[in-house]
Amino acid sequence: MRAAGAVETRILRLYCRFIGIGYLTYLGIEAHHILADTVVVAPWWTPLAVAAIFLPGIAVGAATFGWWPVSARTTATVAALSFLLPTLTWLLAWNGRTPPITYLWIVAIPGLAGLCAAAFWPARAALGYTTVLVTLTQLLNHISGAATAHLIPDLITNISYCLLLTGAGCIAVRTGRVLDRTRSREGAQAAAEAARTAKLTERRLFLDLIHTWVMATLLAAARGTLSAGELRRHAEITLAKLARLDQLPPSTEPVPLPEVAGRIAAAVREVDAGTPIQVAVDPGVAQHPALVAEVFAAAAAEAVRNSYRHAGSGTVTLEVNADRIQVRVSDQGPGFDRGAVEAERLGLRAIEERVGQLPGGSVSITTGEGRGTTVTLQWRAPQTEADDIRTLLGMRQPVAWFAVGGFLLGMGLQAATARVGITTWWPVGVALLVLTAAAAALLIVPGDPMPVTAALAVTAAGPIAMALVCAVLPVPVSSGTQLWPLFLATTVYAFLCVRGRIGFGWAGSALIATVAITWAVQTGQGLGFGIGITAIDLAPMTMATAIALTVRPAARDIYRVRAAALRRAATAAHLEAATVERSTQLTTLNPELFALLEQIRTQGRLAEAEAATAGLFEAHLRSIARAPGLAQPLIGRAAWQARRRGIEVRLFDDGDGRAEDLDDTQRARFAAWVATELDTCATASVVTVRINPPRRPALATLVAREAKVTRRRSYEPES
């Protein structure tokens, strides 16, 4: 026999206790009805029926405690099957008299036996068994003469209602089983996705650093566009940033709002200490992901560098609050025609790609020739809906809509067929529409607990529908079916309790009872009649309250613990992958590059030959930055050596992350192929290596143009 996991065991324990509470509640509510029906059956049947139905059902709840000697599985199976005994023997005990109430008491509770079956039986068996029990009890109800409505609407309504409960039970148990089964698998998937994201993130942040600081410093040194003092400062900042990458591990800890603003402002001042910055930070303890702070700091620095380079100065406004970060960099420079910007210009592309790839990130650039430029970076915290009780009970699944639709169809048929004495029909139709909308809202409206506004609307639906129907009912009613709003509204209020609005659910139940009792008194039927037709509603409301007070907190705790486990797995994988990727990227930098930066830092200038080397390094790094899929140490070293031999190397990545889908072995083979091809190229040739778009079979293409020969090679990864 399969052993239940931790989550499934906990759900089963709470679920069985809920069943026990349901049996106790219905025993108390139906006691007067049980006594009333003794006049239509033999004396032996009622004690047999009560013992066979209620004692095993109550024992299901008791079996979840350690002192109970029988397992919950056995007890629940006995409780489910024992319902058949009084059902199959009722005709033998019936004396032919008509029951004094409009339904047999046994008709009210076959759903409880279905809930027992749902705890441990396969879902199809539990649902099929529930259907059989409801069908049998409804047939007895009509054979006895207690029922005054049509059989088919009664069958559809009651089968759908009980399947709704049994199906929710099956899904709750199955959800616990699935959560147990998928925890390890989802942990591995979360770790793999986190590792992949970490690699891409570190690579992009590294490329930002290379572009914004290393390349800019080398280019300024090669062209002499900065003073010696500024050049030394830039080189010192660049070397410090590279050293931090080498010494400090990546961080996944969230960052407080003031620190987010501080990091962005510091990055701006590193580029241009004189740039005016207007900062607005909300007080409080909110935090944002470290990645968002890093990306915005790099993007803001690049935007300010562009303003400094092309306009001479700019202004920065920075706003950080609990759900948004916004950075606006404006200048009064010459502006530019965006359509005329060359694809090789990495600044704007880097800003748009890095911020745009953040969930919730966006970039807006407003410019034009002679109009200045404004770059707006914005990030909004993504809104995620946590798992709640609706997921646990399957209220988001298509089967829930099927069950609710069947139940509402049955209620509609009951309303349509119970027409004796009703002359005005539009209030009945409006009442059905109002309660149908309330039922749909329980499935559709997001949020846990259900938002107050929606809960108020659902609460108001019951008394409105009841008042509309009571206004046209005959006195006395021709059948209990004409009071269908009581049953439908109570079902809605029960699920409103499950959605976390217990007070609203009971308020609605009280209001609809008030309307029904008032109608009974005003029409001369008496207070007792009004109380009698509404008292049965206490049972499902009590059971729903038990769910809300026990299963809801357990569901939150289950999802919280599970989410925490997934976060731990993802965080560990992220840190490991980010550390490895950071170390790998640092190895792509030639030691000669560090020597050049150190010389710039100490001397503030470069000799002519060294300036040429700096320009060559800048072109090399620009080519690597333009092709992130080729940013591998082996390829970088081969490309650099080729450039030193006088070869013009052009690297492009049109693969939209295609290279990231390679595993480590495939990636190593691909890098070796590119490096080998570059090593065999002749001096003074022009070599283009391009990662192809995903639609092409070849991963990459290399074209080498020598004196009079063009050599073309393609690389297809091994499967």
C-alpha positions in Angstrom: 0.0 0.0 0.0 1.4 3.4 -0.9 2.5 5.5 2.0 1.1 9.0 2.2 3.6 11.9 2.2 3.8 14.6 4.8 1.5 17.1 3.1 -1.1 14.5 2.1 -1.1 13.1 5.6 -1.8 16.5 7.1 -4.6 17.2 4.6 -6.2 13.8 5.2 -6.1 14.3 9.0 -7.9 17.7 8.7 -10.2 16.4 6.1 -11.3 13.4 8.2 -11.9 15.6 11.3 -14.0 17.9 9.1 -16.1 14.8 8.1 -16.6 13.9 11.7 -17.8 17.4 12.5 -20.2 17.2 9.6 -21.8 14.0 10.8 -22.1 15.4 14.4 -23.7 18.6 13.0 -26.2 16.8 10.8 -27.2 14.5 13.6 -28.0 17.5 15.8 -29.8 19.4 13.0 -31.8 16.3 11.7 -32.7 14.8 15.1 -36.2 16.2 15.0 -36.6 15.0 11.4 -35.4 11.5 12.3 -38.0 11.3 15.1 -40.7 12.6 12.8 -40.0 9.9 10.1 -40.3 7.1 12.6 -44.0 7.0 11.9 -43.5 5.7 8.4 -41.0 2.9 9.0 -40.8 -0.2 11.2 -39.4 0.3 14.7 -36.1 -1.5 13.9 -35.1 0.6 11.0 -34.4 4.0 12.6 -32.0 2.7 15.3 -30.3 0.7 12.5 -30.0 3.6 10.2 -28.7 6.1 12.9 -26.1 3.5 14.0 -25.0 2.6 10.5 -24.8 6.2 9.2 -23.7 8.4 12.1 -21.5 6.2 14.3 -19.0 5.3 11.6 -19.1 8.9 10.3 -18.3 10.4 13.7 -15.6 7.7 14.1 -13.8 9.0 10.9 -12.9 12.1 12.8 -12.0 10.2 15.9 -9.6 8.0 13.9 -7.3 10.9 13.3 -6.3 10.9 17.0 -3.8 8.6 18.4 -6.1 6.9 20.9 -8.5 5.5 18.2 -7.6 1.8 17.6 -8.8 1.7 13.9 -7.1 3.4 11.0 -8.7 6.4 9.4 -8.7 4.5 6.0 -10.6 1.6 7.4 -13.0 3.8 9.3 -13.8 6.0 6.3 -14.4 3.0 4.1 -16.8 1.5 6.6 -18.6 4.8 7.0 -19.0 5.1 3.2 -20.3 1.6 2.7 -22.5 1.4 5.8 -24.7 4.1 4.2 -26.0 1.4 1.8 -27.5 -0.7 4.6 -30.3 1.7 5.7 -30.8 2.8 2.0 -31.3 -0.7 0.7 -33.5 -1.7 3.7 -35.8 1.3 3.7 -38.4 -0.2 1.4 -38.6 -3.3 3.6 -39.2 -1.1 6.6 -41.7 1.3 5.0 -45.3 1.0 6.1 -46.8 2.8 3.1 -47.5 6.1 4.9 -46.5 9.4 3.5 -43.6 11.1 5.4 -44.7 14.2 7.4 -42.0 16.4 6.0 -41.3 17.1 2.3 -38.2 14.9 2.2 -36.8 11.9 4.0 -34.0 12.6 6.4 -31.7 10.1 4.7 -31.9 12.2 1.5 -30.1 15.1 3.2 -26.8 13.3 3.9 -25.5 11.0 1.1 -22.9 13.6 0.3 -21.2 12.8 3.7 -20.8 9.2 2.6 -19.3 10.5 -0.6 -16.8 12.6 1.4 -15.7 9.5 3.3 -15.1 7.7 0.0 -13.2 10.7 -1.4 -10.7 10.5 1.4 -9.1 7.2 0.3 -10.8 5.8 -2.7 -9.9 6.6 -6.3 -11.7 9.7 -7.5 -13.8 7.9 -10.1 -14.9 5.3 -7.6 -15.8 8.0 -5.0 -17.7 10.2 -7.5 -19.5 7.1 -9.0 -20.5 5.8 -5.5 -21.8 9.3 -4.6 -23.9 9.3 -7.7 -25.4 5.9 -6.8 -26.2 6.9 -3.3 -27.9 10.2 -4.3 -29.9 8.4 -7.0 -31.1 5.7 -4.6 -32.1 8.2 -1.9 -33.9 10.5 -4.4 -35.8 7.5 -5.7 -36.9 6.6 -2.2 -37.9 10.2 -1.6 -40.2 10.1 -4.6 -41.5 6.6 -4.0 -42.5 7.5 -0.5 -44.5 10.5 -1.7 -42.5 13.0 0.4 -41.2 14.8 -2.7 -43.6 17.0 -4.5 -41.2 18.2 -7.3 -40.2 16.4 -10.4 -37.6 13.6 -10.1 -35.2 14.7 -12.9 -34.6 18.3 -11.6 -34.2 16.8 -8.1 -31.7 14.3 -9.4 -29.7 16.8 -11.3 -29.6 19.3 -8.4 -28.7 16.8 -5.7 -26.2 14.8 -7.7 -24.4 18.0 -8.8 -24.4 19.4 -5.3 -23.0 16.2 -3.8 -20.5 15.8 -6.6 -19.4 19.3 -5.9 -18.5 18.3 -2.3 -17.1 14.9 -3.1 -15.1 16.4 -6.0 -13.6 19.1 -3.8 -12.6 16.3 -1.3 -11.0 14.3 -4.0 -9.1 17.3 -5.3 -8.0 18.3 -1.8 -6.5 14.9 -1.2 -5.0 14.7 -4.7 -3.5 18.1 -4.2 -1.7 17.0 -1.1 -0.4 13.9 -3.0 0.7 16.0 -5.9 2.5 18.5 -3.6 4.4 15.7 -2.0 5.2 14.0 -5.3 6.3 17.2 -7.0 8.2 18.8 -4.2 11.6 17.2 -5.1 11.0 17.5 -8.8 10.0 21.1 -8.6 12.9 21.8 -6.3 15.2 20.5 -9.0 13.4 22.5 -11.7 13.6 25.6 -9.6 17.3 25.1 -9.0 18.0 24.5 -12.7 16.0 27.6 -13.7 17.7 29.7 -11.0 21.1 28.5 -12.1 20.4 29.4 -15.7 19.0 32.8 -14.7 22.1 33.4 -12.5 24.4 32.6 -15.4 22.6 35.0 -17.7 22.4 37.7 -15.0 26.0 37.6 -14.1 27.0 37.6 -17.8 24.8 40.6 -18.5 26.1 42.5 -15.4 29.6 41.7 -16.4 29.0 43.0 -19.9 27.5 46.1 -18.4 30.7 46.6 -16.4 32.9 46.0 -19.4 30.9 48.4 -21.6 30.3 51.2 -19.1 33.7 51.2 -17.4 36.4 49.1 -19.0 35.7 50.0 -22.7 34.9 53.6 -21.9 38.2 54.0 -20.0 40.2 52.3 -22.7 38.6 54.4 -25.4 39.1 57.6 -23.5 42.8 56.7 -23.0 43.2 55.7 -26.7 41.6 59.0 -28.0 42.7 61.3 -25.2 39.2 62.6 -24.6 39.6 63.0 -20.8 42.0 64.9 -18.6 44.7 63.0 -16.8 42.9 63.4 -13.5 39.6 62.2 -14.8 41.2 59.3 -16.6 43.0 58.2 -13.4 39.7 58.4 -11.5 37.9 56.3 -14.1 40.7 53.7 -14.2 40.7 53.5 -10.4 36.9 52.9 -10.3 37.1 50.3 -13.1 39.8 48.3 -11.3 37.9 48.6 -8.0 34.8 47.2 -9.6 36.7 44.3 -11.2 38.3 43.6 -7.8 35.0 43.5 -6.1 33.7 41.0 -8.7 36.7 38.8 -7.9 36.5 39.1 -4.1 32.9 39.4 -3.2 30.4 36.5 -3.8 27.1 37.3 -5.6 24.2 38.3 -3.3 20.5 37.3 -3.5 19.5 39.2 -0.4 16.8 41.8 -1.0 17.9 45.4 -0.7 16.1 48.0 1.5 14.7 51.0 -0.4 17.2 53.6 0.8 20.1 51.3 -0.2 18.5 50.8 -3.7 18.4 54.5 -4.1 22.0 54.8 -2.7 23.4 52.3 -5.2 21.8 54.0 -8.1 22.9 57.5 -7.0 26.5 56.2 -6.3 26.7 54.7 -9.8 25.6 58.0 -11.4 28.2 60.0 -9.4 30.9 57.6 -10.3 30.3 58.5 -14.0 29.9 62.3 -13.4 30.2 63.6 -9.9 28.6 66.9 -11.0 25.3 65.5 -12.3 22.4 66.9 -10.2 20.3 64.1 -8.7 16.9 64.6 -7.2 16.0 61.6 -5.0 12.6 60.6 -3.5 12.5 57.5 -1.3 9.5 56.2 0.5 10.0 55.5 4.2 9.3 52.0 5.5 10.8 48.5 5.5 10.0 47.5 2.0 12.8 45.8 -0.1 13.5 45.1 -3.7 15.6 42.3 -5.3 19.3 42.8 -5.4 19.3 42.1 -9.1 17.0 45.0 -9.8 19.2 47.4 -7.9 22.3 46.2 -9.7 20.7 46.4 -13.2 19.2 49.9 -12.5 22.6 51.2 -11.2 24.4 50.0 -14.3 21.7 51.3 -16.7 21.5 54.7 -15.0 25.3 55.0 -15.1 25.3 54.2 -18.9 22.5 56.7 -19.5 24.4 59.4 -17.6 27.6 58.6 -19.5 25.8 59.0 -22.8 24.4 62.4 -21.6 27.9 63.5 -20.5 29.5 62.4 -23.7 27.0 63.9 -26.1 25.4 66.8 -24.2 28.1 67.7 -21.6 25.7 67.4 -18.7 22.3 66.1 -17.6 20.0 65.8 -14.7 18.7 62.7 -12.9 15.5 62.2 -11.0 15.2 59.1 -8.9 12.1 57.7 -7.3 12.0 54.5 -5.2 8.9 53.3 -3.4 7.5 50.0 -2.3 6.2 48.9 -5.7 8.2 50.9 -8.2 11.7 52.3 -9.2 11.9 55.1 -11.7 15.0 56.8 -13.0 14.8 59.7 -15.5 18.0 61.0 -17.1 17.4 64.2 -19.1 19.8 66.5 -21.1 19.5 69.5 -23.4 21.9 68.1 -25.9 21.6 67.8 -29.7 19.4 64.7 -29.5 19.5 62.1 -32.2 17.4 60.2 -34.7 16.8 56.8 -33.2 16.2 55.3 -36.6 19.7 56.3 -37.6 21.5 54.8 -34.7 23.9 52.0 -35.8 23.2 48.5 -34.5 26.8 48.4 -33.2 26.2 51.2 -30.7 25.9 49.2 -27.5 24.9 51.9 -25.0 21.2 52.2 -25.8 20.9 48.5 -26.6 22.5 47.5 -23.3 20.1 49.8 -21.4 17.0 48.6 -23.2 18.0 44.9 -23.0 19.0 44.8 -19.4 16.1 46.7 -18.0 13.6 45.3 -20.4 14.5 41.7 -19.4 13.6 42.3 -15.8 10.0 41.2 -15.1 8.2 44.5 -14.8 11.0 46.5 -16.3 10.6 49.0 -19.2 12.7 51.7 -20.9 11.3 54.8 -22.6 13.6 57.1 -24.7 12.3 60.5 -25.9 14.6 62.3 -28.3 14.9 64.0 -31.6 17.4 66.1 -33.5 17.8 69.4 -31.6 15.4 68.4 -28.8 17.6 66.8 -26.2 17.2 63.4 -24.8 15.2 61.9 -21.9 15.8 58.2 -20.9 13.2 56.9 -18.4 13.9 53.6 -16.7 11.1 52.0 -14.8 10.4 48.8 -12.9 7.2 47.8 -11.2 7.2 44.9 -8.7 5.4 42.0 -10.4 2.1 41.1 -8.8 1.8 37.4 -8.1 -1.2 35.6 -6.8 -0.3 33.1 -4.1 -1.7 29.6 -3.9 -4.8 29.6 -1.7 -7.8 27.5 -0.6 -9.2 27.6 -4.2 -6.2 25.7 -5.5 -6.5 23.1 -2.7 -10.2 22.5 -3.3 -9.9 22.6 -7.1 -12.0 25.7 -7.5 -9.8 26.8 -10.3 -10.1 23.6 -12.4 -12.6 23.0 -15.2 -14.2 20.3 -13.2 -15.3 22.9 -10.7 -17.1 24.8 -13.4 -18.7 21.6 -14.6 -20.0 20.7 -11.1 -21.2 24.2 -10.4 -22.9 24.4 -13.9 -24.7 21.1 -13.2 -25.8 22.3 -9.8 -27.1 25.6 -11.2 -28.8 23.7 -14.1 -30.6 21.5 -11.5 -31.7 24.6 -9.5 -32.9 26.3 -12.7 -35.0 23.2 -13.6 -36.4 23.1 -10.1 -37.4 26.7 -10.3 -38.9 26.2 -13.8 -40.9 23.1 -12.9 -42.2 24.3 -9.5 -44.7 26.6 -11.1 -47.9 25.7 -9.4 -49.5 28.8 -8.0 -46.9 31.2 -9.4 -48.4 33.6 -11.9 -45.6 36.2 -12.3 -42.3 34.6 -13.4 -39.8 37.4 -13.9 -38.9 37.7 -10.2 -38.0 34.0 -10.2 -35.8 34.4 -13.2 -34.1 37.5 -11.8 -33.5 35.7 -8.5 -31.9 32.8 -10.4 -29.6 35.1 -12.3 -28.5 36.9 -9.1 -27.6 33.7 -7.3 -25.9 32.4 -10.4 -23.7 35.5 -10.6 -22.8 35.1 -6.9 -21.8 31.5 -7.5 -19.7 32.4 -10.5 -18.0 35.2 -8.4 -16.8 32.6 -5.9 -14.8 30.9 -8.7 -13.7 34.0 -10.7 -12.8 36.7 -8.2 -9.2 36.5 -7.2 -7.7 37.1 -3.8 -7.5 35.2 -0.6 -9.6 35.9 1.4 -12.2 37.1 -1.1 -12.1 40.9 -1.5 -14.6 42.7 0.8 -16.5 44.4 -2.1 -17.1 41.1 -3.8 -18.0 39.4 -0.6 -20.6 42.1 0.2 -22.1 41.6 -3.3 -22.3 37.8 -2.8 -23.8 38.3 0.7 -26.5 40.6 -0.7 -27.5 38.2 -3.4 -29.2 35.7 -1.1 -31.8 38.0 0.6 -32.5 39.8 -2.6 -33.2 36.5 -4.4 -35.3 35.2 -1.5 -37.3 38.4 -1.3 -38.0 38.3 -5.1 -39.2 34.7 -5.0 -41.3 35.1 -1.8 -43.1 38.0 -3.4 -44.7 35.6 -5.9 -45.0 32.3 -4.0 -48.4 30.8 -3.3 -49.5 30.3 0.3 -49.1 27.6 1.2 -46.3 26.6 -1.2 -47.2 23.7 -3.5 -43.9 22.0 -2.7 -40.7 22.6 -0.8 -38.9 22.9 -4.1 -40.4 26.4 -4.5 -38.2 27.5 -1.7 -35.1 26.7 -3.8 -33.3 30.0 -3.0 -32.8 28.8 0.5 -30.8 25.8 -0.7 -28.9 27.6 -3.4 -28.0 30.7 -1.3 -26.9 28.5 1.6 -24.5 26.6 -0.8 -23.1 30.0 -1.9 -22.6 31.2 1.6 -21.0 27.9 2.6 -18.3 28.5 -0.1 -18.1 32.1 0.9 -16.9 30.9 4.3 -14.4 28.6 2.6 -13.1 31.7 0.6 -12.2 33.2 4.0 -15.3 35.4 4.7 -17.0 33.5 7.5 -18.7 36.6 8.9 -20.2 37.5 5.6 -21.3 33.9 5.0 -23.2 33.7 8.3 -24.5 37.3 7.8 -26.0 36.2 4.5 -27.4 33.0 6.0 -29.0 35.1 8.8 -30.4 37.6 6.3 -32.0 35.0 4.0 -33.5 33.2 7.1 -34.9 36.5 8.2 -36.5 37.1 4.9 -38.0 33.5 4.9 -39.2 33.7 8.5 -40.7 37.2 7.9 -42.6 35.9 4.8 -43.9 32.9 6.8 -45.2 35.1 9.6 -46.7 37.7 7.4 -48.5 35.1 5.3 -50.0 33.4 8.4 -47.9 30.3 8.2 -46.4 30.9 11.5 -42.9 31.4 13.1 -42.5 27.7 13.5 -42.8 27.1 9.8 -40.3 29.8 9.0 -37.7 28.4 11.5 -38.4 24.9 10.2 -37.6 25.6 6.6 -34.3 27.5 7.5 -32.9 25.4 10.3 -31.4 22.8 8.0 -29.1 25.5 6.7 -27.1 25.4 9.9 -25.5 22.1 9.0 -23.7 23.1 5.8 -22.8 26.5 7.3 -21.2 24.7 10.3 -19.3 22.4 8.1 -18.1 25.3 5.9 -17.0 27.1 9.0 -15.0 24.1 10.1 -13.2 24.1 6.8 -12.4 27.8 7.0 -11.1 27.5 10.6 -9.0 24.3 10.0 -8.2 23.6 6.4 -7.5 27.3 5.4 -4.7 27.9 7.9 -3.3 24.5 7.0 -3.4 25.3 3.3 -1.5 28.6 3.9 1.1 26.8 6.0 1.5 24.0 3.5 2.1 26.5 0.6 4.4 28.6 2.8 6.6 25.7 3.7 6.6 24.4 0.2 7.5 27.8 -1.2 10.3 28.3 1.3 11.8 24.9 0.3 11.7 25.9 -3.4 13.3 29.3 -2.5 16.1 27.6 -0.6 16.8 25.2 -3.5 16.7 28.1 -6.0 18.9 30.4 -3.9 21.5 27.8 -3.3 21.7 27.0 -7.0 21.7 30.7 -7.9 24.6 31.5 -5.7 26.7 28.5 -6.9 26.0 29.2 -10.6 26.5 33.0 -10.2 29.9 32.4 -8.5 31.1 30.0 -11.2 29.9 32.3 -14.0 31.5 35.4 -12.4 34.8 33.6 -12.1 34.5 32.3 -15.7 33.8 35.8 -17.1 36.8 37.3 -15.2 39.1 34.8 -16.9 38.1 36.2 -20.3 40.0 39.4 -19.5 43.6 39.3 -20.6 46.2 40.1 -17.9 47.6 42.7 -20.3 44.3 44.6 -20.0 44.7 44.9 -16.2 48.3 46.2 -16.8 47.0 48.9 -19.1 44.3 49.9 -16.6 46.9 50.0 -13.9 49.1 52.2 -16.0 46.2 54.6 -16.7 45.4 54.7 -13.0 49.0 55.7 -12.0 50.0 57.8 -14.9 46.8 59.2 -16.3 48.0 58.6 -19.9 49.3 56.0 -22.3 52.2 56.0 -24.7 51.4 55.9 -28.4 52.0 52.1 -28.8 50.0 51.4 -25.6 47.2 53.6 -26.7 46.9 51.6 -29.9 46.8 48.4 -27.8 44.1 50.0 -25.7 42.1 50.8 -28.8 42.5 47.2 -29.9 41.3 46.0 -26.6 38.3 48.3 -26.7 37.4 46.9 -30.2 37.9 43.4 -28.9 35.6 43.9 -25.9 33.0 45.6 -28.0 32.9 42.6 -30.3 32.5 40.2 -27.3 29.8 42.4 -25.7 27.9 42.4 -29.0 27.8 38.6 -29.0 27.0 37.3 -25.5 26.6 33.7 -26.8 30.3 33.8 -27.8 31.5 35.4 -24.5 33.5 32.3 -23.5 37.1 32.3 -22.2 38.4 30.1 -25.0 36.7 32.1 -27.7 37.8 35.4 -26.2 41.5 34.3 -26.0 41.4 33.0 -29.6 39.8 36.2 -30.9 42.3 38.4 -29.1 45.3 36.4 -30.4 43.8 36.7 -33.9 43.4 40.5 -33.6 47.0 40.7 -32.4 48.0 38.9 -35.6 46.3 41.6 -37.7 43.0 39.7 -38.3 39.8 41.7 -38.1 37.4 39.5 -36.0 33.7 40.3 -36.0 31.4 38.4 -33.6 27.6 38.5 -33.7 24.9 36.7 -31.8 21.5 36.5 -33.5 20.5 33.4 -31.6 18.2 34.9 -29.0 19.8 32.9 -26.3 20.3 29.9 -28.5 23.8 29.2 -27.1 22.4 29.1 -23.6 20.4 26.0 -24.4 23.6 24.0 -24.9 24.8 21.8 -22.1 28.3 22.1 -20.7 29.8 19.5 -23.1 28.1 21.0 -26.2 29.2 24.5 -25.2 32.8 23.3 -24.7 32.9 21.6 -28.1 31.4 24.7 -29.8 34.0 27.0 -28.2 36.8 24.7 -29.3 35.5 24.7 -32.8 35.4 28.5 -33.0 38.9 28.8 -31.4 40.3 26.3 -33.8 38.9 28.1 -36.8 40.2 31.4 -35.6 43.7 30.0 -35.0 43.9 28.8 -38.7 42.9 32.1 -40.2 45.5 33.9 -42.3 46.9 37.3 -41.4 45.0 40.3 -42.8 41.8 38.4 -43.3 38.4 39.4 -42.1 36.6 36.7 -40.1 32.9 36.9 -39.1 31.5 34.4 -36.6 27.7 34.6 -36.1 25.4 32.5 -34.0 22.4 31.9 -36.3 18.7 32.6 -35.6 16.8 29.7 -34.0 15.1 28.8 -37.2 18.3 27.7 -38.9 19.7 24.2 -38.4 23.3 25.3 -38.0 24.1 26.8 -34.7 26.8 29.1 -36.0 28.4 30.2 -39.2 32.0 31.3 -39.8 33.0 33.3 -42.9 36.7 34.1 -43.5 37.6 36.4 -46.3 41.3 36.2 -47.2 43.1 37.8 -50.2 41.1 36.1 -53.0 39.4 33.3 -51.1 36.3 33.2 -49.0 36.0 30.3 -46.7 32.6 29.4 -45.1 32.0 26.9 -42.3 28.9 25.9 -40.4 28.6 24.3 -37.0 25.8 22.0 -36.0 25.7 20.8 -32.4 25.7 17.1 -31.8 22.4 15.7 -30.4 
